[in-house]
Amino acid sequence: MPEPVPPILDALGRWPGAQWLQGSGTAYLVVNALHILGIGLLVGAILPLDLRLAGFFRGVPLAPLAAFLSRCAAVGVVLALSTGVWLFTVKPADYWVNTAFRIKVLLLVMALLNVAWQHRSGLLARAAASGAVSAGMRLRALASCALWLAVLLAGRWIGFL
């Protein structure tokens, strides 16, 4: 028996922004391209930063790298999340029952929690200022790499289920 779809998902599908994307291939194309741009900014910024925190590229100064790339990643997160939620509204009931979508959301939450943990109490700022990266920070950086790549793969997987 199919899983019941929460009524809120039907409402999301009738939201004017969703209807605009459903009725306009051009609008959908632009929002989808912005989503990909956000993902590119996020992954393109977070992976080099995480690799540096994990111990690679030790010759590269951490302070300017961390300041610049963490801001780029933040812009990417905001763009990817906002357009991702908008794209979700195009077929909310279909996405709701898609296993890959659910896995992506779980991985995304885990990745965002890891970011919050890494930034809590100024840990990243202190590491950038001192150049000293703790073993815990290295581990969280490696987890971040794995989580963001897994989110990316799960997102691609959605279209195949």
N, C-alpha and C positions, 0 to 999 in steps of 0.2 A: 504494500500500500504506500503511495507517495506521501512524503512528509508534508504536513500542513504548512502553508506559507503564512507567516504573521501578517496581519492586516496592514501594518505600517509599510510593508514592502509594496503592497498595491498602491498605497498613497504616494510612495516615492516615485513609482513608475508613472504617476499622473502629474507629478510636479512639472510646472512649465519648462524648467531647464531640461528635464528628461525628455519631455515631448519635443522640444526644439531639436535635441540631438537625434531622437528617433525619426524626426521628419526631414532632417537636413544632413545629407551625406557630407557636405562641406563643413558644417559645424562639428559633426562627429570627428571628421578628419583633423580639424584644428585642435580640438580638445585632446584627442588621442596623441597628436604630435607634441602638445604641451606636456602631457603625461610622460611621454618618452624622454623629453628634454629634462624634466624633473628627475627622472630615474638616472639619466646620464650625469647630471650635476651631482646627485647624491653619491652614486657609486664611484664616479670619477674622482670625487673629492675624498670620500671616506676610505677607500682602499689604500691610497698612498699614505694617508695619515695613520691609519691603523697599522700598515706595514712598518712605518717608521717607529711607531710606539712599540711594536712587537720586537724591534731590534734590528730591522733591516735599514739600510741607508744611514748608518750612524754618522756619516760625514755631513749629512744635511742638518743644519740647525733646526731644532724643534720649534722654537718660539715663533718665528714668522710663518713657518709651515702650518702649525696648529691654528694660529689665529686666522689665517686666510682660508685654509681648507675646511675648518669647522664651520665657518660662515657660509662657504659655498655649499657644503652638505646641508646646512639648515635651510637655505633657499631651495635646494633640491627636494628636501623632505616636504616643505610646505607646498611646493608646486605639485609634486607627485601625489601627496595625500588629497589635496583639494580636487585635482582633476580625476584622481582615482575614485573618489566618492561620487563625483559627478558622472563618470562613466558607469559606475555601479547602478545608478538610477535608470539607465537605459533598459536593463533586463534584470531587475532586482530579484525576482522569483527564481530565474534561471541560475543566477550566481549563488543565491542562498543555498541551493541544493548541490552545488558543484564542490566536490571534495577538494579539488586543487585550490579553489577560492578560499575555502575554510582553512586549509593548511597555510595558504599565503597570509591570511589575516593573523593566524596564530604566530607564525614566524615574524610578521611585521611587529606585532605587540612585543614579542621577545626582543627584537632588535632595538625597538624604541626604549624599552626598559633598560637594556644594556647601555644605550647612549645616556640615559638619565643617570645611571649608576656611574658611568665613566666621568660625567660632568658634575656629579654631586660634590658639594662642598669645595668646589674649585680644584679638584684633583688634577684635571687636565691643565688648568692654568698654572698650577704650582709645578707640575712636571715640565711644562714648556719653559717656565722661568728658570728652573734649576738645571734642566737637561737630564735630571734623574728620573728614570721610569721604573716604578716598582714592578715586582713579579706579577702582582695582581692586575696592574694596568696592562702589562704585556698579554696576560691571559684574556682579559676583557677585549683587547684589541684583536686578538686572533679569533675570539668568539664573534666579534662584530663582523670581521671579514666573512666568516662562514655564514652568519645569519643573513647579512645583506645579499650575498650571492644566492643563498637558498630562497630568499624572498623573490629575487629576480627569476630564478628557475621556476618557482611555483607560479609566478605570474604568467610566464610563458606556457606553463602546463594547462592553465585554465582553458585555453582555446582548444585543447585536444580532448577534453572530457565533455 
